[in-house]
Amino acid sequence: MDFKTILLDINDGIATLTLNRPEALNALSMELVQEIRQAVLAVEEDSSARVLLITGAGRGFCSGADLKGSKTAGDSGDSMGERTGERMRLGFNPLVQEIYESTVPVVVAVNGVAAGGGMGLAMLGDVVIAARSAKFIQVFTPQLGIIPDMGSTWQLQRLIGRARSLGMAMLGDRISAEQAEEWGMIWKCVDDDALMDEAMKIAKQLRDGPTKTFKEVRQAFAHAENATMAEQLEYERQIQLVLTDKPNFIEGVTAFVEKRKPQFSND
């Protein structure tokens, strides 16, 4: 599969997707959005891929939506709002949903700036690590006069709470990788030269785990957001009823008894 704006490498169970518009700080053009979607679908369809690792080429992860040409309505006569709504409906929103619903765990390695929609993309990772020089910026409101999108209004307050989320959104302050780690917005901040080594280490650990169960973990935490304790306990019971009948549970118990590392299958 040939791509113009991304790189996709699937090797030894790890799919590495690199945003590859470094001259534009990997700004999210519609072409880039659609190619990311194609790559995510390719990973879903490749039974050898057990984890997805997303990063950016060059000195930034992603500067957000590509705003070039956004001042005019275009030949169709549609307003800027109508064009924006269509781009979100046909590209940006499906992209967010498809990554969020990935059947394999998603690791994001943030190099440099993650701004606006780029920050929304980064927050979709199940495990997010960032280089020490990375910065997270919600540029939507203070610079553009719009609300955060790419799922930011849903993700961010769940990660760091309402007060910090509103402060980031309304003020547009640059949040360092170290601050993001302290707030619980990301998993870990690492030295710049260690970013990809650490990301690959995490990807390999997930690759060797019970792949399909990771999606169940993600869904269990999502379910808990709107459930009572009693409802969540019943949810856990129902899921464990299924998972403890799976070969991976038997392998895990056997490996524990035999004092060895479990060898999980991709189911």
QUILINUR-V528554 format. One line per field, one symbol per residue. burial: b if it has 24 or more other C-alpha atoms within 12 Angstrom, else e. Layout:
BEGIN
burial: ???
END
This chain:
BEGIN
burial: eeeebbbbbbeebbbbbbbbbbebbbbbbbbbbbbbbbbbbbbbeeebbbbbbbbbbebbbbbbbbeeeeeeeeeeeeeeeeebeebbeebbbbbbebbbbbbbbbbbbbbbbbbbbbbbbbbbbbbbbbbbbbbbbbbbeeeeeeebbbbbbbbbbbbbeeebbbebbbebbbbbbbbbbeeebbbbbbeeeebbebbbebbbbbbbbbbbbbbbbbbbeeeeeeeeeeeeeebeeeeeeeeeeeebbebbeeeeeeeeeeebebb
END
